[in-house]
């Protein structure tokens, strides 16, 4: 029984005999490995097609054998039926037909390449390899003439022509995408005309925001934790001093600078939320720069940054918040005032929303959402027992990147902000202005 070199995938027509794993006279079982072979694509082993004894080895180690050629003879322990012999013959015939087809195709390519002239109309030399690639890819002489060669004396190299093909492929893809968009726009316009819907094109800023948000969700596995805070004492204190604060400082005192102050304090205590991620590395930020999400009149969003927020007192934070928010709404922010943030605060309560699950502002790893402050009945612990009282309560939400922040750390951080707000130093304004 002949053992032939089996087919090993499309385009593979020969292999090199690396090492025989058996010798003449070796007894083998069906599927036992007989020989190690190597092709230009992969190294593999040829198994025995049946059980028996190796009668003769026909292909020596180091020799190259075509697919379908015999490499050894096997004295099979079971007689091969005429049907099996016919199957083997048909398989060998099929392999040889495949080899012949590949050879014929190669001959046609070579013939076409030889028919191409060795120089372009402007005199650029074309090597046989370049002509062969041009023939296969249908590159005409005009394209070749316009192609700038990087070889000696401006010759077109293999890399030049492959780069040309890549660029052509990219242009074709862009053209297809443009045509698809145009088709979608026509379809959308047609549907809108039928239904009376208005089609609004995103402006540049909205497109940037959309791309940034999608990118953030793709990069960071978002998790959001929630906690409520009793800010009754804080709200009453702020209401009490806000008129005096405005008179002395010329600044309105909102809750936003207080939230930023609490966030800065918590980040100082838990610096592993004041980080960014680059590949497999964590960058621990030295400065605490807090961005504040600000809605613009046209409906877009921008995030000006308060640099070194932990080094500012309440008056300084109020001044920074009011200044940045005002200039943001009037498009007067400088580029350096919207970059360099290490953490972000967004205030859902500005629009009376209770809470939300904000999206992380990349490359940061966490964002704090502050909900509306509401009066609700709540259980209050007193020395005389628990009582029901009307309290000012708000919900805090923290979205964080679960690649680098676990629930325990996020929970501690969020609880720290709650503690700072519930125990905010209500004598701080008096101390600052004393």
Secondary structure, DSSP 8 states (H G I E B T S, - for coil): -EEE----STT--EEEEEEES--TT-EE-TT-EEEEEE-SS-EEEEE-SSSEEEEEE-S-TT-EEETTSEEEEEEESS---HHHHHHHHHHHHHHHHHHHHHHHHHHHHHHHHHHS-SB-TT--B--HHHHHHHHHHT--HHHHHHS---SGGG---HHHHHHHHHHHHHHHHHHHHHHHHHHHHHHHHHHHHHHT-------HHHHHHHHHHHHHHHHS-EEEEEEEEE-HHHHHHHHHHHHHHHHHHS----SHHHHHHHHHHHHHH-GGGSEEEETTEEEE-SS--EEEEEE-TTS-EEEEEETTGGG--HHHHHHHHHHHHHHHHTT---GGGSS--SEEEEEGGGGT---------TT-SEEEEE---EEEEEEEEETTEEEEEEEEEEEEEEEEETTT--HHHHHHHHHHHHHHHHT--TTHHHHHH-
